[in-house]
Amino acid sequence: MELPTSAHPFYIATQAHPELRSRPGKPHPLFAGLAGAAIERREAARLFAATE
């Protein structure tokens, strides 16, 4: 299940256990996506704060 970005920046539900398939050098796409979204959000907030 996914929600639109307008409802929440990163929301996904699953009954899978991606942590069992993740490794430090090769994370599962769900974890890689979450980390990427967090970095994007942090960078966007930083850019917004710099323009004020």
C-alpha positions in Angstrom: 0.0 0.0 0.0 1.3 3.5 -0.8 0.0 7.0 -0.1 0.4 9.9 -2.5 3.4 12.2 -1.6 0.9 15.0 -0.9 -0.4 12.9 2.0 2.9 11.9 3.4 6.5 12.2 2.0 7.3 8.5 2.4 4.7 6.0 3.5 4.6 2.4 2.4 3.1 -0.7 4.1 4.1 -4.3 3.5 3.7 -7.7 5.1 7.1 -8.7 3.8 10.2 -8.8 5.9 12.8 -6.9 3.8 15.2 -6.7 6.8 15.9 -10.4 6.2 17.1 -9.7 2.7 19.1 -6.5 3.5 22.8 -6.4 3.9 25.0 -3.4 4.7 26.4 -3.2 1.2 23.1 -4.1 -0.6 20.1 -2.8 1.2 16.6 -3.8 0.2 14.9 -1.2 -2.1 12.4 -0.3 0.7 15.2 0.7 3.0 17.2 2.4 0.3 14.1 4.4 -0.7 13.4 5.4 2.9 17.0 6.6 3.4 17.0 8.4 0.0 13.7 10.2 0.9 15.0 11.2 4.3 18.2 12.7 2.7 16.1 14.5 0.0 13.8 16.0 2.7 16.8 17.1 4.8 18.4 18.8 1.8 15.2 20.5 0.8 14.7 21.8 4.3 18.3 23.0 4.3 17.8 24.9 1.1 14.5 26.4 2.3 16.2 27.6 5.5 19.1 29.2 3.6 16.8 31.4 1.6 15.0 32.9 4.6 
